[in-house]
Amino acid sequence: MAARDDVISFCDQLLEIVSFDDYGPNGLQVPGSAGIDRVATAVSAHLDSIEAATASGADLLITHHGLFWDFHPRALTAAMARRLKTALAADLSIAGYHLPLDAHPEFGNNALLCRGLGFVPGPGGIGFAKGRHIGVVGTRPEPIPAAELFDLVENELGQAPLILADGPETVSSIGIVTGAGAGEIHTAIELGLDAFLTGEPAEHVMADAREGEIHFLAGGHYATEKAGVRRLGELVAERFGVEHLFIDVPNPI
């Protein structure tokens, strides 16, 4: 059994959360059991993932999208109360890591997706949020056909992305901002990239991609942000000798 506070301290320091402003708190959000035998991870902390975590016997649920956000009402809604009641009744701790988990150069959502597609993340950034670049720009030493990139994205994410194929026939550079990063297509065009990949599309990107002569791919907010939190759970399991379970609650958005 591992100490919950040791696990949380490990995650906090690994992701350097003190160096980030964010749209909500990072780190421990609901304190439950002080001891950890099993850690569950999920993209979002909502009732389905909390119930699945408690049913699995997890002591700690680590998510990318935590419970609390600046845009939520300060008074508890009925839905939020149900989430908290379920967690507290099971003595389940809940932690959330948002922008720090997007931005981490090795274990972050963007870096993992970039490498998974066969690109090498470079020193330049894309996707400016709360004063930090959270996305990556990746390159390949040898270009690949655009159609091959589209297949790689589908295979990596497990679902077909929305594709606006308005870029060059071969691709050697890509910008990646997982989640809701459609507005960064303008930065990708300014950087002269061949392709841009994010989670959610926006109405304006059709014209932007066409006029900017860039491939635009929207792979799904959920699908593009599974890798980081799952890898974090694996690292916790390796470091502390606890069990890890990734809870997949598919979301088409």
TORVOKE-565319 format. One record per residue: x, y, z of N, C-alpha, C in turn; residue in one letter. Coordinates in nm, 3 decimals, decimal comma. Each point is the difference from the previous one (the first is absolute). Layout:
N
(pt (X; Y; Z); (X; Y; Z); (X; Y; Z); A)
...
This chain:
253
(pt (0,085; -0,120; 0,000); (-0,085; 0,120; 0,000); (0,088; 0,124; 0,000); M)
(pt (-0,038; 0,099; -0,081); (0,072; 0,127; -0,007); (-0,079; 0,108; 0,072); A)
(pt (0,070; 0,100; 0,047); (-0,065; 0,114; 0,065); (-0,056; 0,093; -0,109); A)
(pt (-0,127; 0,035; 0,014); (-0,063; 0,089; -0,099); (0,079; 0,128; -0,018); R)
(pt (0,043; 0,061; 0,109); (0,069; 0,128; -0,010); (0,134; -0,014; -0,073); D)
(pt (0,063; -0,116; 0,010); (0,125; -0,023; -0,074); (-0,029; -0,010; -0,150); D)
(pt (-0,109; -0,068; -0,034); (-0,037; -0,013; -0,141); (-0,033; 0,136; -0,059); V)
(pt (-0,077; 0,079; 0,073); (-0,038; 0,133; -0,048); (0,123; 0,090; -0,013); I)
(pt (0,089; -0,006; 0,097); (0,122; 0,080; -0,005); (0,084; -0,038; -0,121); S)
(pt (0,009; -0,130; -0,030); (0,073; -0,047; -0,118); (-0,059; 0,059; -0,128); F)
(pt (-0,132; -0,005; -0,014); (-0,066; 0,053; -0,120); (0,016; 0,152; -0,008); C)
(pt (-0,018; 0,067; 0,113); (0,014; 0,147; 0,002); (0,138; 0,043; -0,047); D)
(pt (0,103; -0,068; 0,050); (0,137; 0,039; -0,034); (0,036; -0,042; -0,142); Q)
(pt (-0,044; -0,118; -0,042); (0,029; -0,048; -0,135); (-0,056; 0,097; -0,104); L)
(pt (-0,121; 0,050; 0,024); (-0,068; 0,087; -0,096); (0,024; 0,148; 0,028); L)
(pt (0,077; 0,030; 0,107); (0,040; 0,138; 0,032); (-0,122; 0,093; 0,006); E)
(pt (-0,100; -0,041; 0,079); (-0,127; 0,074; -0,002); (0,013; 0,141; 0,056); I)
(pt (0,100; 0,025; 0,083); (0,014; 0,134; 0,057); (0,039; 0,103; -0,105); V)
(pt (0,047; -0,045; -0,116); (0,042; 0,093; -0,104); (-0,113; 0,032; -0,098); S)
(pt (-0,120; -0,050; 0,025); (-0,112; 0,019; -0,091); (-0,114; 0,078; 0,064); F)
(pt (-0,053; 0,098; -0,074); (-0,134; 0,049; 0,025); (-0,093; -0,091; -0,079); D)
(pt (-0,126; -0,009; 0,045); (-0,092; -0,091; -0,067); (-0,142; 0,049; 0,017); D)
(pt (-0,093; -0,075; -0,056); (-0,142; 0,034; 0,006); (-0,067; -0,063; 0,122); Y)
(pt (0,075; -0,070; 0,079); (-0,047; -0,064; 0,121); (0,118; -0,055; 0,076); G)
(pt (-0,021; -0,056; 0,118); (0,112; -0,049; 0,082); (0,062; -0,127; -0,057); P)
(pt (0,132; -0,009; 0,012); (0,073; -0,123; -0,032); (0,043; -0,067; 0,129); N)
(pt (0,001; -0,134; -0,002); (0,038; -0,075; 0,118); (-0,120; -0,064; 0,066); G)
(pt (0,013; -0,026; 0,129); (-0,107; -0,066; 0,075); (-0,121; 0,091; 0,012); L)
(pt (-0,117; -0,051; -0,039); (-0,122; 0,079; 0,007); (-0,099; -0,056; 0,102); Q)
(pt (0,001; -0,131; 0,020); (-0,085; -0,063; 0,102); (0,087; -0,095; 0,080); V)
(pt (0,017; 0,023; 0,130); (0,081; -0,090; 0,082); (-0,083; -0,118; 0,050); P)
(pt (0,045; -0,120; -0,030); (-0,065; -0,120; 0,049); (0,096; -0,081; 0,083); G)
(pt (0,011; -0,128; -0,030); (0,086; -0,089; 0,075); (0,145; 0,048; -0,001); S)
(pt (0,066; -0,010; 0,115); (0,140; 0,041; 0,011); (0,094; -0,104; -0,059); A)
(pt (-0,049; -0,123; -0,021); (0,081; -0,106; -0,058); (-0,049; -0,037; -0,138); G)
(pt (0,092; -0,037; -0,089); (-0,033; -0,030; -0,139); (0,050; -0,139; -0,037); I)
(pt (-0,094; -0,088; -0,039); (0,035; -0,129; -0,057); (-0,024; -0,003; -0,150); D)
(pt (-0,103; 0,071; -0,044); (-0,036; 0,000; -0,142); (-0,030; 0,142; -0,045); R)
(pt (0,058; 0,038; -0,114); (-0,022; 0,131; -0,059); (-0,078; -0,017; -0,130); V)
(pt (-0,104; 0,077; -0,016); (-0,073; 0,005; -0,126); (0,030; 0,133; -0,069); A)
(pt (0,004; -0,002; -0,132); (0,015; 0,124; -0,075); (-0,114; 0,010; -0,100); T)
(pt (-0,035; 0,123; -0,033); (-0,106; 0,026; -0,097); (0,022; 0,139; -0,057); A)
(pt (-0,055; 0,026; -0,117); (0,015; 0,131; -0,060); (-0,072; 0,105; 0,084); V)
(pt (-0,123; -0,030; 0,044); (-0,081; 0,100; 0,070); (-0,058; -0,057; 0,128); S)
(pt (-0,011; 0,087; 0,101); (-0,061; -0,038; 0,128); (-0,148; 0,035; -0,006); A)
(pt (-0,081; -0,097; -0,041); (-0,145; 0,016; 0,001); (-0,059; -0,125; 0,065); H)
(pt (-0,134; -0,006; 0,008); (-0,062; -0,107; 0,076); (0,037; -0,138; -0,053); L)
(pt (0,003; -0,016; -0,134); (0,032; -0,131; -0,056); (0,139; -0,047; 0,040); D)
(pt (0,099; 0,088; -0,009); (0,137; -0,041; 0,034); (0,016; -0,021; 0,151); S)
(pt (-0,068; 0,082; 0,079); (0,008; -0,016; 0,146); (-0,064; -0,132; 0,042); I)
(pt (-0,116; -0,031; -0,056); (-0,067; -0,126; 0,033); (0,084; -0,119; -0,046); E)
(pt (0,061; 0,009; -0,118); (0,084; -0,109; -0,048); (0,124; -0,017; 0,089); A)
(pt (0,056; 0,110; 0,046); (0,116; -0,007; 0,088); (-0,035; -0,068; 0,132); A)
(pt (-0,113; 0,039; 0,058); (-0,040; -0,060; 0,128); (-0,034; -0,148; -0,018); T)
(pt (-0,065; -0,034; -0,112); (-0,034; -0,140; -0,025); (0,124; -0,086; -0,017); A)
(pt (0,107; 0,060; -0,051); (0,125; -0,075; -0,022); (0,081; -0,017; 0,128); S)
(pt (-0,041; 0,069; 0,106); (0,076; -0,005; 0,125); (0,116; 0,096; 0,005); G)
(pt (0,000; 0,099; -0,088); (0,108; 0,098; 0,001); (-0,008; 0,090; 0,123); A)
(pt (0,115; 0,041; 0,047); (0,010; 0,093; 0,113); (0,022; 0,144; -0,047); D)
(pt (0,051; 0,014; -0,123); (0,032; 0,131; -0,056); (-0,037; 0,002; -0,147); L)
(pt (-0,070; 0,105; -0,041); (-0,032; 0,022; -0,140); (0,076; 0,124; -0,047); L)
(pt (0,086; -0,019; -0,100); (0,076; 0,111; -0,058); (-0,059; 0,029; -0,137); I)
(pt (-0,034; 0,128; -0,024); (-0,062; 0,038; -0,126); (0,074; 0,117; -0,065); T)
(pt (-0,026; 0,017; -0,128); (0,050; 0,117; -0,071); (-0,093; 0,119; 0,022); H)
(pt (-0,128; -0,025; -0,012); (-0,101; 0,103; 0,029); (-0,056; -0,028; 0,139); H)
(pt (0,040; 0,082; 0,096); (-0,044; -0,020; 0,137); (-0,143; 0,045; 0,023); G)
(pt (-0,037; 0,010; 0,126); (-0,138; 0,034; 0,035); (-0,029; 0,149; -0,008); L)
(pt (0,094; 0,085; 0,036); (-0,028; 0,140; 0,025); (0,063; 0,090; -0,106); F)
(pt (-0,080; 0,096; -0,050); (0,044; 0,090; -0,105); (-0,046; 0,142; 0,033); W)
(pt (0,075; 0,096; -0,049); (-0,034; 0,140; 0,026); (-0,136; 0,037; -0,057); D)
(pt (-0,041; -0,067; -0,107); (-0,126; 0,035; -0,065); (-0,121; -0,071; 0,061); F)
(pt (0,021; -0,088; 0,097); (-0,112; -0,065; 0,068); (-0,062; 0,093; 0,104); H)
(pt (-0,128; -0,016; 0,029); (-0,059; 0,078; 0,109); (0,065; -0,035; 0,133); P)
(pt (0,010; 0,099; 0,088); (0,066; -0,023; 0,129); (-0,085; -0,088; 0,091); R)
(pt (-0,133; 0,014; -0,009); (-0,088; -0,087; 0,078); (-0,006; -0,138; -0,067); A)
(pt (-0,010; -0,106; 0,079); (-0,005; -0,135; -0,055); (-0,129; -0,021; -0,077); L)
(pt (0,013; -0,052; -0,121); (-0,117; -0,045; -0,074); (-0,037; -0,140; 0,049); T)
(pt (-0,119; -0,046; -0,040); (-0,041; -0,135; 0,039); (0,096; -0,104; -0,057); A)
(pt (0,046; 0,024; -0,124); (0,091; -0,096; -0,063); (0,134; -0,005; 0,074); A)
(pt (0,053; 0,117; 0,037); (0,126; 0,003; 0,072); (-0,014; -0,065; 0,138); M)
(pt (-0,112; 0,023; 0,064); (-0,023; -0,061; 0,131); (-0,001; -0,152; -0,010); A)
(pt (-0,061; -0,055; -0,107); (0,000; -0,146; -0,019); (0,140; -0,053; -0,020); R)
(pt (0,081; 0,073; -0,076); (0,138; -0,043; -0,021); (0,075; -0,006; 0,133); R)
(pt (-0,012; 0,105; 0,078); (0,071; 0,007; 0,127); (-0,052; -0,103; 0,099); L)
(pt (-0,131; -0,018; 0,007); (-0,057; -0,101; 0,092); (0,053; -0,138; -0,034); K)
(pt (0,006; -0,030; -0,129); (0,046; -0,133; -0,042); (0,146; -0,021; 0,038); T)
(pt (0,083; 0,100; -0,021); (0,142; -0,010; 0,034); (0,020; -0,009; 0,150); A)
(pt (-0,065; 0,087; 0,074); (0,019; 0,005; 0,145); (-0,052; -0,126; 0,067); L)
(pt (-0,111; -0,054; -0,050); (-0,056; -0,122; 0,060); (0,095; -0,118; -0,016); A)
(pt (0,079; 0,002; -0,108); (0,094; -0,110; -0,026); (0,141; 0,031; 0,050); A)
(pt (0,018; 0,116; 0,065); (0,132; 0,042; 0,046); (0,099; 0,009; -0,116); D)
(pt (-0,050; 0,045; -0,116); (0,080; 0,010; -0,122); (0,063; 0,138; -0,010); L)
(pt (0,130; 0,005; -0,012); (0,070; 0,127; -0,028); (-0,007; 0,029; -0,149); S)
(pt (-0,010; 0,127; -0,035); (-0,002; 0,041; -0,140); (0,101; 0,111; -0,021); I)
(pt (0,081; -0,015; -0,105); (0,099; 0,102; -0,037); (-0,019; 0,035; -0,147); A)
(pt (0,037; 0,122; -0,036); (-0,010; 0,043; -0,139); (0,125; 0,074; -0,044); G)
(pt (0,043; -0,026; -0,123); (0,117; 0,068; -0,057); (-0,035; 0,041; -0,143); Y)
(pt (-0,017; 0,130; -0,021); (-0,049; 0,049; -0,127); (0,115; 0,050; -0,089); H)
(pt (0,026; 0,129; -0,003); (0,105; 0,052; -0,089); (0,137; -0,062; 0,025); L)
(pt (0,037; -0,028; 0,126); (0,130; -0,066; 0,019); (0,012; -0,134; -0,071); P)
(pt (-0,113; -0,071; -0,012); (0,002; -0,130; -0,067); (-0,007; 0,016; -0,152); L)
(pt (-0,053; 0,110; -0,048); (0,007; 0,029; -0,144); (0,143; 0,033; -0,041); D)
(pt (0,068; 0,076; 0,086); (0,125; 0,063; -0,041); (0,126; -0,081; 0,028); A)
(pt (-0,007; -0,105; 0,081); (0,123; -0,069; 0,038); (0,075; -0,050; -0,124); H)
(pt (0,129; 0,028; -0,011); (0,075; -0,031; -0,123); (0,021; -0,148; -0,025); P)
(pt (-0,019; -0,083; 0,101); (0,020; -0,144; -0,018); (-0,129; -0,079; 0,016); E)
(pt (-0,078; 0,030; 0,106); (-0,118; -0,078; 0,032); (-0,131; 0,073; -0,031); F)
(pt (0,008; 0,117; -0,058); (-0,119; 0,079; -0,027); (-0,080; -0,051; -0,118); G)
(pt (-0,127; 0,040; -0,006); (-0,088; -0,043; -0,109); (0,059; 0,032; -0,137); N)
(pt (0,050; 0,122; -0,015); (0,048; 0,043; -0,131); (0,129; -0,071; -0,041); N)
(pt (0,093; -0,012; 0,093); (0,127; -0,066; -0,031); (-0,020; -0,148; -0,032); A)
(pt (-0,086; -0,068; 0,077); (-0,025; -0,141; -0,024); (-0,067; -0,023; -0,135); L)
(pt (-0,096; 0,085; -0,033); (-0,068; -0,014; -0,129); (0,096; 0,029; -0,115); L)
(pt (0,082; 0,101; 0,017); (0,098; 0,035; -0,104); (0,093; -0,118; -0,028); C)
(pt (0,056; -0,058; 0,104); (0,091; -0,114; -0,019); (-0,074; -0,122; -0,053); R)
(pt (-0,124; -0,018; 0,047); (-0,078; -0,114; -0,047); (-0,026; 0,004; -0,150); G)
(pt (-0,002; 0,120; -0,056); (-0,021; 0,017; -0,144); (0,132; -0,003; -0,078); L)
(pt (0,111; -0,016; 0,070); (0,129; -0,010; -0,066); (0,070; 0,132; -0,026); G)
(pt (-0,047; 0,107; 0,067); (0,065; 0,130; -0,012); (0,087; 0,026; 0,123); F)
(pt (0,099; 0,085; -0,017); (0,090; 0,035; 0,109); (-0,037; 0,139; 0,051); V)
(pt (-0,042; 0,011; 0,128); (-0,033; 0,132; 0,053); (0,122; 0,091; 0,001); P)
(pt (-0,018; 0,123; -0,047); (0,110; 0,095; -0,006); (-0,003; 0,100; 0,113); G)
(pt (0,094; 0,093; 0,002); (0,008; 0,098; 0,108); (-0,109; 0,107; -0,009); P)
(pt (-0,057; 0,022; -0,117); (-0,102; 0,103; -0,014); (-0,133; -0,045; 0,057); G)
(pt (-0,083; 0,097; 0,041); (-0,128; -0,034; 0,059); (-0,116; 0,051; -0,082); G)
(pt (-0,119; -0,051; 0,031); (-0,124; 0,044; -0,060); (-0,108; -0,024; 0,104); I)
(pt (-0,108; 0,073; -0,008); (-0,108; -0,021; 0,097); (0,026; 0,076; 0,129); G)
(pt (-0,019; 0,131; -0,003); (0,029; 0,086; 0,116); (-0,121; 0,003; 0,093); F)
(pt (0,019; -0,042; 0,124); (-0,109; -0,003; 0,098); (0,054; 0,042; 0,136); A)
(pt (-0,062; 0,101; 0,058); (0,038; 0,046; 0,134); (0,150; 0,030; 0,010); K)
(pt (0,054; 0,061; -0,107); (0,140; 0,042; 0,004); (0,102; -0,105; -0,036); G)
(pt (-0,046; -0,119; -0,042); (0,095; -0,108; -0,034); (-0,039; -0,065; -0,132); R)
(pt (0,099; -0,046; -0,076); (-0,029; -0,086; -0,113); (-0,026; -0,141; 0,052); H)
(pt (-0,112; -0,057; -0,041); (-0,033; -0,135; 0,045); (0,005; -0,102; -0,113); I)
(pt (0,003; 0,048; -0,126); (0,006; -0,090; -0,113); (0,142; -0,022; -0,047); G)
(pt (0,013; -0,077; -0,109); (0,133; -0,030; -0,054); (0,000; 0,019; -0,151); V)
(pt (0,118; 0,025; -0,053); (0,024; -0,003; -0,144); (0,092; -0,118; -0,027); V)
(pt (-0,045; -0,090; -0,086); (0,078; -0,120; -0,030); (0,046; -0,002; -0,144); G)
(pt (0,115; -0,063; -0,021); (0,054; -0,011; -0,136); (0,043; -0,144; -0,028); T)
(pt (0,010; -0,031; -0,128); (0,052; -0,129; -0,047); (0,119; 0,027; -0,092); R)
(pt (0,105; -0,078; 0,011); (0,113; 0,020; -0,091); (-0,037; -0,031; -0,144); P)
(pt (-0,093; -0,094; -0,019); (-0,047; -0,036; -0,135); (-0,151; 0,024; -0,005); E)
(pt (-0,046; 0,078; -0,098); (-0,145; 0,024; -0,011); (-0,077; -0,129; -0,026); P)
(pt (-0,127; -0,001; 0,039); (-0,088; -0,113; -0,029); (-0,120; 0,052; -0,078); I)
(pt (-0,064; -0,084; -0,080); (-0,120; 0,043; -0,071); (-0,108; 0,044; 0,100); P)
(pt (-0,075; 0,101; -0,035); (-0,104; 0,050; 0,089); (-0,099; -0,111; 0,037); A)
(pt (-0,033; -0,086; -0,096); (-0,093; -0,110; 0,027); (0,054; -0,093; 0,108); A)
(pt (0,132; -0,018; 0,003); (0,060; -0,085; 0,104); (-0,014; 0,065; 0,137); E)
(pt (0,017; 0,132; 0,007); (-0,021; 0,070; 0,126); (-0,143; -0,019; 0,049); L)
(pt (-0,096; 0,012; -0,091); (-0,140; -0,014; 0,040); (-0,026; -0,139; 0,058); F)
(pt (0,059; -0,102; -0,061); (-0,015; -0,137; 0,052); (0,068; -0,016; 0,135); D)
(pt (0,117; 0,062; 0,017); (0,071; -0,009; 0,127); (-0,082; 0,061; 0,113); L)
(pt (-0,063; 0,115; -0,027); (-0,082; 0,065; 0,102); (-0,118; -0,089; 0,038); V)
(pt (-0,066; -0,058; -0,099); (-0,114; -0,088; 0,030); (0,045; -0,121; 0,082); E)
(pt (0,112; -0,060; -0,035); (0,048; -0,117; 0,073); (0,042; 0,037; 0,143); N)
(pt (0,064; 0,115; 0,015); (0,049; 0,040; 0,132); (-0,116; 0,035; 0,094); E)
(pt (-0,103; 0,062; -0,053); (-0,111; 0,045; 0,083); (-0,113; -0,102; 0,010); L)
(pt (-0,001; -0,096; -0,090); (-0,105; -0,101; 0,005); (-0,132; 0,046; -0,058); G)
(pt (0,001; 0,108; -0,074); (-0,121; 0,049; -0,066); (0,040; 0,092; -0,114); Q)
(pt (-0,089; 0,011; -0,098); (0,029; 0,083; -0,117); (-0,011; 0,147; 0,035); A)
(pt (0,101; 0,079; -0,030); (-0,008; 0,144; 0,028); (-0,078; 0,072; -0,109); P)
(pt (-0,046; 0,119; 0,033); (-0,049; 0,092; -0,102); (0,123; 0,055; -0,072); L)
(pt (0,000; -0,008; -0,133); (0,117; 0,040; -0,078); (-0,040; 0,105; -0,103); I)
(pt (0,072; 0,109; 0,000); (-0,007; 0,099; -0,106); (0,135; -0,004; -0,071); L)
(pt (0,004; -0,071; -0,112); (0,126; -0,029; -0,067); (0,034; 0,110; -0,099); A)
(pt (0,050; 0,110; 0,051); (0,031; 0,116; -0,083); (0,148; 0,033; -0,003); D)
(pt (0,082; -0,089; 0,054); (0,144; 0,024; 0,005); (0,075; -0,068; -0,112); G)
(pt (0,132; -0,009; 0,012); (0,084; -0,058; -0,106); (-0,017; -0,152; -0,009); P)
(pt (0,048; -0,055; -0,112); (-0,012; -0,145; -0,024); (0,080; -0,081; 0,100); E)
(pt (0,113; 0,053; 0,045); (0,080; -0,068; 0,101); (0,014; 0,089; 0,123); T)
(pt (0,018; -0,065; 0,114); (0,000; 0,071; 0,129); (0,131; -0,029; 0,073); V)
(pt (0,068; 0,105; 0,043); (0,120; -0,017; 0,081); (-0,008; 0,078; 0,131); S)
(pt (-0,104; 0,081; 0,018); (-0,013; 0,078; 0,123); (-0,146; 0,007; 0,041); S)
(pt (-0,023; 0,001; 0,132); (-0,136; 0,001; 0,053); (-0,003; 0,076; 0,132); I)
(pt (-0,106; 0,073; 0,023); (-0,026; 0,061; 0,129); (-0,109; -0,079; 0,069); G)
(pt (0,015; -0,024; 0,129); (-0,098; -0,079; 0,075); (-0,038; 0,075; 0,128); I)
(pt (-0,130; 0,024; 0,015); (-0,055; 0,056; 0,123); (-0,121; -0,085; 0,035); V)
(pt (0,014; -0,093; 0,091); (-0,109; -0,090; 0,033); (-0,114; 0,077; 0,066); T)
(pt (-0,120; -0,059; -0,005); (-0,115; 0,064; 0,063); (-0,063; 0,106; -0,088); G)
(pt (-0,023; 0,117; 0,057); (-0,069; 0,109; -0,069); (0,102; 0,102; -0,048); A)
(pt (0,064; -0,027; -0,114); (0,107; 0,088; -0,047); (-0,017; 0,048; -0,142); G)
(pt (-0,124; 0,002; -0,052); (-0,021; 0,032; -0,140); (0,053; 0,138; -0,038); A)
(pt (-0,008; 0,095; 0,092); (0,047; 0,135; -0,029); (0,147; 0,008; -0,031); G)
(pt (0,076; -0,102; 0,040); (0,144; 0,002; -0,025); (0,037; -0,034; -0,144); E)
(pt (-0,102; -0,024; -0,084); (0,030; -0,021; -0,141); (0,070; 0,122; -0,060); I)
(pt (-0,032; 0,119; 0,053); (0,064; 0,121; -0,052); (0,151; -0,001; 0,030); H)
(pt (0,036; -0,045; 0,118); (0,142; -0,011; 0,034); (0,068; -0,104; -0,088); T)
(pt (-0,068; -0,112; -0,022); (0,057; -0,105; -0,085); (0,026; 0,052; -0,141); A)
(pt (-0,092; 0,081; -0,050); (0,018; 0,057; -0,134); (0,118; 0,098; 0,000); I)
(pt (0,007; 0,083; 0,104); (0,111; 0,096; 0,009); (0,135; -0,070; 0,006); E)
(pt (0,004; -0,116; 0,064); (0,124; -0,077; 0,011); (0,033; -0,077; -0,127); L)
(pt (-0,092; -0,001; -0,095); (0,025; -0,070; -0,125); (-0,009; -0,151; 0,011); G)
(pt (-0,081; -0,049; 0,095); (-0,011; -0,145; 0,021); (-0,086; -0,064; -0,108); L)
(pt (0,022; -0,128; -0,021); (-0,075; -0,074; -0,101); (-0,136; -0,046; 0,051); D)
(pt (-0,010; -0,023; 0,132); (-0,123; -0,054; 0,057); (-0,018; 0,051; 0,141); A)
(pt (-0,126; 0,000; 0,043); (-0,032; 0,039; 0,137); (-0,105; -0,096; 0,055); F)
(pt (0,026; -0,053; 0,118); (-0,088; -0,099; 0,064); (-0,045; 0,051; 0,136); L)
(pt (-0,130; -0,005; 0,023); (-0,055; 0,035; 0,131); (-0,114; -0,096; 0,031); T)
(pt (-0,074; 0,029; 0,108); (-0,112; -0,086; 0,036); (-0,130; 0,044; -0,064); G)
(pt (-0,041; 0,123; 0,030); (-0,128; 0,051; -0,047); (0,017; 0,093; -0,119); E)
(pt (-0,094; -0,005; -0,096); (0,003; 0,096; -0,111); (-0,076; 0,127; 0,037); P)
(pt (0,009; 0,099; -0,086); (-0,079; 0,123; 0,010); (-0,042; 0,039; -0,140); A)
(pt (-0,107; 0,077; -0,010); (-0,056; 0,033; -0,131); (0,101; 0,068; -0,092); E)
(pt (0,084; 0,085; 0,057); (0,089; 0,081; -0,083); (0,114; -0,079; -0,063); H)
(pt (0,028; -0,121; 0,049); (0,120; -0,069; -0,047); (-0,010; -0,049; -0,143); V)
(pt (-0,121; -0,018; -0,052); (-0,011; -0,045; -0,138); (0,063; 0,102; -0,094); M)
(pt (-0,038; 0,126; 0,016); (0,058; 0,105; -0,085); (0,146; 0,023; 0,034); A)
(pt (0,034; -0,005; 0,129); (0,139; 0,022; 0,041); (0,093; -0,103; -0,063); D)
(pt (-0,041; -0,128; 0,005); (0,084; -0,106; -0,054); (0,015; 0,015; -0,152); A)
(pt (-0,111; 0,029; -0,065); (0,002; 0,012; -0,145); (0,088; 0,116; -0,044); R)
(pt (-0,019; 0,115; 0,064); (0,075; 0,118; -0,040); (0,145; -0,004; 0,048); E)
(pt (0,023; -0,072; 0,110); (0,137; -0,012; 0,052); (0,075; -0,118; -0,056); G)
(pt (-0,067; -0,082; -0,082); (0,061; -0,116; -0,065); (0,066; -0,093; 0,102); E)
(pt (-0,081; -0,040; 0,097); (0,047; -0,088; 0,107); (-0,103; -0,108; 0,024); I)
(pt (0,046; -0,119; 0,036); (-0,092; -0,107; 0,039); (-0,048; 0,025; 0,143); H)
(pt (-0,130; -0,008; 0,020); (-0,058; 0,014; 0,134); (-0,064; -0,132; 0,039); F)
(pt (0,033; -0,049; 0,120); (-0,058; -0,124; 0,050); (-0,054; 0,023; 0,141); L)
(pt (-0,124; -0,041; 0,022); (-0,060; 0,005; 0,134); (-0,030; -0,144; 0,041); A)
(pt (0,077; -0,049; 0,096); (-0,010; -0,141; 0,038); (-0,092; -0,028; 0,116); G)
(pt (-0,059; 0,105; 0,058); (-0,086; -0,017; 0,118); (0,072; 0,046; 0,125); G)
(pt (-0,066; 0,085; 0,079); (0,060; 0,050; 0,124); (0,038; -0,117; 0,090); H)
(pt (-0,095; -0,089; 0,021); (0,026; -0,116; 0,088); (0,111; -0,088; -0,055); Y)
(pt (-0,012; -0,036; -0,129); (0,095; -0,095; -0,059); (0,143; 0,052; 0,002); A)
(pt (0,017; 0,131; -0,018); (0,136; 0,055; -0,004); (0,060; 0,018; 0,139); T)
(pt (-0,081; -0,019; 0,106); (0,052; 0,025; 0,135); (-0,007; -0,122; 0,092); E)
(pt (-0,002; -0,119; -0,059); (0,003; -0,122; 0,081); (0,142; -0,039; 0,042); K)
(pt (0,097; 0,028; -0,085); (0,133; -0,058; 0,018); (0,071; 0,053; 0,124); A)
(pt (-0,011; 0,131; 0,026); (0,077; 0,059; 0,109); (-0,037; -0,053; 0,136); G)
(pt (-0,128; -0,002; 0,031); (-0,042; -0,044; 0,133); (0,021; -0,149; 0,018); V)
(pt (-0,015; -0,076; -0,108); (0,029; -0,144; 0,009); (0,148; -0,023; 0,031); R)
(pt (0,087; 0,075; -0,068); (0,144; -0,015; 0,025); (0,035; 0,043; 0,141); R)
(pt (-0,067; 0,104; 0,051); (0,025; 0,044; 0,137); (-0,035; -0,111; 0,098); L)
(pt (-0,112; -0,067; -0,024); (-0,038; -0,112; 0,086); (0,101; -0,112; -0,004); G)
(pt (0,055; -0,028; -0,118); (0,102; -0,103; -0,012); (0,126; 0,038; 0,077); E)
(pt (0,037; 0,127; -0,006); (0,118; 0,046; 0,074); (-0,020; -0,013; 0,150); L)
(pt (-0,120; 0,033; 0,047); (-0,031; -0,014; 0,143); (0,011; -0,147; 0,040); V)
(pt (-0,057; -0,089; -0,082); (0,004; -0,143; 0,032); (0,144; -0,050; 0,006); A)
(pt (0,083; 0,044; -0,096); (0,141; -0,042; -0,002); (0,076; 0,054; 0,121); E)
(pt (-0,027; 0,123; 0,036); (0,074; 0,066; 0,108); (-0,038; -0,053; 0,137); R)
(pt (-0,130; -0,031; 0,019); (-0,047; -0,033; 0,135); (-0,045; -0,145; 0,016); F)
(pt (0,006; -0,078; -0,106); (-0,036; -0,141; 0,010); (-0,148; -0,022; 0,026); G)
(pt (-0,086; 0,087; -0,051); (-0,144; -0,015; 0,016); (-0,062; -0,043; -0,132); V)
(pt (-0,124; -0,044; 0,004); (-0,071; -0,038; -0,121); (-0,052; 0,125; -0,071); E)
(pt (-0,011; -0,012; -0,132); (-0,053; 0,112; -0,078); (-0,105; -0,050; -0,098); H)
(pt (-0,108; 0,075; -0,010); (-0,109; -0,030; -0,094); (-0,039; 0,127; -0,073); L)
(pt (0,002; -0,002; -0,134); (-0,049; 0,113; -0,078); (-0,148; -0,022; -0,027); F)
(pt (-0,081; 0,097; 0,035); (-0,144; -0,007; -0,020); (-0,035; 0,074; -0,128); I)
(pt (-0,046; -0,073; -0,098); (-0,035; 0,058; -0,130); (-0,151; 0,026; -0,003); D)
(pt (-0,037; 0,126; -0,004); (-0,140; 0,039; -0,014); (-0,009; 0,076; -0,132); V)
(pt (-0,016; -0,071; -0,113); (0,009; 0,064; -0,131); (-0,093; 0,120; -0,015); P)
(pt (0,053; 0,103; -0,064); (-0,072; 0,124; -0,022); (0,021; 0,038; -0,145); N)
(pt (-0,106; 0,017; -0,080); (0,019; 0,030; -0,141); (0,052; 0,140; -0,027); P)
(pt (-0,001; 0,085; 0,101); (0,044; 0,139; -0,018); (0,152; 0,010; 0,020); I)
